[in-house]
């Protein structure tokens, strides 16, 4: 299964996201180094981020990146 690199854009509603495929790699180390290079060379707007995801295909990757995930609840001792 390949590692996909996406640009994830959070839209006005927190539960809506747009995803755009950048590239894919068979090796995690190569994907990780490419994302680090992209993050250092290209500044994205505040509502966008580079993400790496491991999935069977692009459809599964896009579905997993687009699903709503609740914010973790910070415990009192974690603040």
Order of alpha helices (4+ residues) and beta strands (2+ residues): beta-beta-alpha-beta-alpha
